[in-house]
């Protein structure tokens, strides 16, 4: 009988220690998941900023290139050259 009580106490003590350790690990894992989620939000915000800057630069580049293309066409096709001499007229 005494041996049986001793075994029950050992098993109960082991189970209590196991439950406490699993609880502590659960708290630690939750904290790690929170930190990971926080880093993910920061990374996502930075990615959105980079994408918006990239879009803006692409738009500016396309505007510049379209202006250069129009200028070249006006010079080649329409022969619109800039004046070489400027005459001043007095009013």
Secondary structure, DSSP 8 states (H G I E B T S, - for coil): -HHHHHHHHHHHHHHHHHHHHHHHHHHHHHHHHHHHHHHHHHHHHHHHHHHHHHHHHHHHHHHHHHHHHHHHHHHHTS-----S-------
